[in-house]
Amino acid sequence: MSMFSDSCMHAVVYLTEYVSKEGTHKITLACKIIETSKAPKDFVVKFLPREIDVLIRLNHPHVIHVHSIFQRKTKYYIFMRYTENGDLLGYILKNGCVSENQSRVWFRQLALGLQYLHELEITHRDIKCENVLLTANFNVKLSDFGFSRSCIDDDDQPILSETYCGSMSYAAPEILRGKPYLPKPTDLWSLGVVLFVMLNKSMPFDDTRMRKLYEQQMGKKYRFRSRVASLISLECKSVVKHLLEPDPGLRHSAVQVLGSDWIAMDSRLTTLNAVEAAALQRAKEERRKLSDSHRYPPKRQGDILSRDTRESYRVHIEEDLKLSGSEQLTLATRGYKMIKKINEGSYAKVYLAEYRNPNKNDRLSVLACKVIDTNTAPKDFVKKFLPREIEMLIKLNHPHLVHTHSIFQRRYKYFIFMRYMEHGDLLEYVLQKGAVQEDQARIWTRQLALAIQYMHELEIAHRDIKCENVLLTANQNAKLSDFGFARMCVDKKFKDIPSETFCGSLSYTAPEILQGSPYYPKPTDVWSLGIVLYVMLNRAMPFEEKHIKQLYQAQINRNWRFRSRYNETLSEHCKRLVHLMLDPNCKNRIKVDSIINGEWIAMDARLLEWNAQETLAFKKAREERVISMQKVEVTDPVGKPEKESCLPDQSIVKATYDIDGSTSSW
């Protein structure tokens, strides 16, 4: 086995040879080896499982073929067909523009692969030249299914996607717009960009800034290179035009482009070969069986329940947790008992659970258990976001961050036991009870600011602060949760690292993120906290715009104001703080330390003093930071690989604080 390339940051690809047991059959394969103990946690938890799940399921001549997959301890071995001629981007960079005839052949193969995926109600969501591989016979194979997901739910109903995923250069305008979108048409847009690149050896739009890219997409401001435009047919240009249609409802589907006049210009391409036809037939049969197997609950004619009623109804539905015998034994021997399902998110189900130490006569603890089944969760979630969240849950320990009791993995399931937050999240609280009184908002803002200060002291940015991620205890204390988007702010030499990722929720996103340029993440946490404070005080969002362009302009122009019914009752110190937190210039935006020590917090003198837990947590963070900086000064880290924390296989988290203990509001 010899290494021939680094496939990505998370894996190494080796050229290998498979020999049958009889020794009569040999195959040259590519083997991707993923070391989960070194890979980023979000990659291992979110993206890796989804990719494996899809690779196992798919079987099409124009989709990368998987020979075998197995796991050994912390390593995953994925054996795939070896594509001798690399990827399409490398081919174009080496050989220049692809001729129209060759582009037609490759485009048809990719469209057939996409038609097959869509027939199975799967979208790829990351089609780009780098993910198109070329075989020795110069046939193309679609690869890399880390962002792929199902398009329908258990009721056979379409699912809108809300995730910003894939590469910005290939992203459809409905993704950049930041609103929920149907994912299938975005695959066709990306396929159109791939076709344009093949013909032109350049991108159709300027992708240096997200805002400019979106404007060009909506204005259809692309053009073929002059020497290319004179050579390619009108039928080819028509296909590009219908794929790069900014309105997803008018954009052509895979079936439509396969039936286009451009494909028909080569009569050999108008019929399926035996392997292509068999694959499509299998997909249709599997789709039919899937529809037949779904249980259809009574259809609701309109939404007759309020949000609160729906949530209350859902919370009290007891649902059996499907556990294997070994999983049940693991839970029981560790002292855990599942009670009922209390919530369900995009990628996990949350259960009310009980815990009693089996080795001691301890009192019963009530916990919340988040169960993630990586077999059913989206692969991008399992590979990227879940590992990152687990890493943060293990590392962080602060009275105003959600407290983790234990984490362990059993086969494909992850069990994350956390403190049970009796009063749900802040958004539910505001929707049920209305705007928060200024005195209470001051307490919660201080608690959240202390949590953010603690994270920033450790050079960690949260990057997804919003009301849904603020949880409330029985004693009405606020806890910051959900660390899936959290990341380090400095490198191993303690130099600031600008972030380039569009993450978090659009309504809470700072203007420097919407601008599309690299940004420093700490000030974006302050902006998001400012939005949370505004929502508490007003029971409304400060900006109503839903499109990225309009939202960005509203933020820059400070087009927000307090609702009239609350404006007169709020103190000037409070209103001034919101203005400072929502400063569109990140350099002028108030720092979290200034929030904690500011005039608004000082209006309640009790809040200026830290309790013992708050003091201890920050002290430990400061000490850890000092030690890390001293190591940088003493040692030369150049040439040494950066150590990634590993995803736990077993229970590795021990409670540092009493899980049932609660801090006072002060």
Order of alpha helices (4+ residues) and beta strands (2+ residues): beta-beta-beta-alpha-alpha-beta-beta-alpha-alpha-beta-beta-beta-beta-alpha-alpha-alpha-alpha-alpha-alpha-alpha-alpha-alpha-alpha-beta-beta-beta-alpha-alpha-beta-beta-alpha-alpha-beta-beta-beta-beta-alpha-alpha-alpha-alpha-alpha-alpha-alpha-alpha
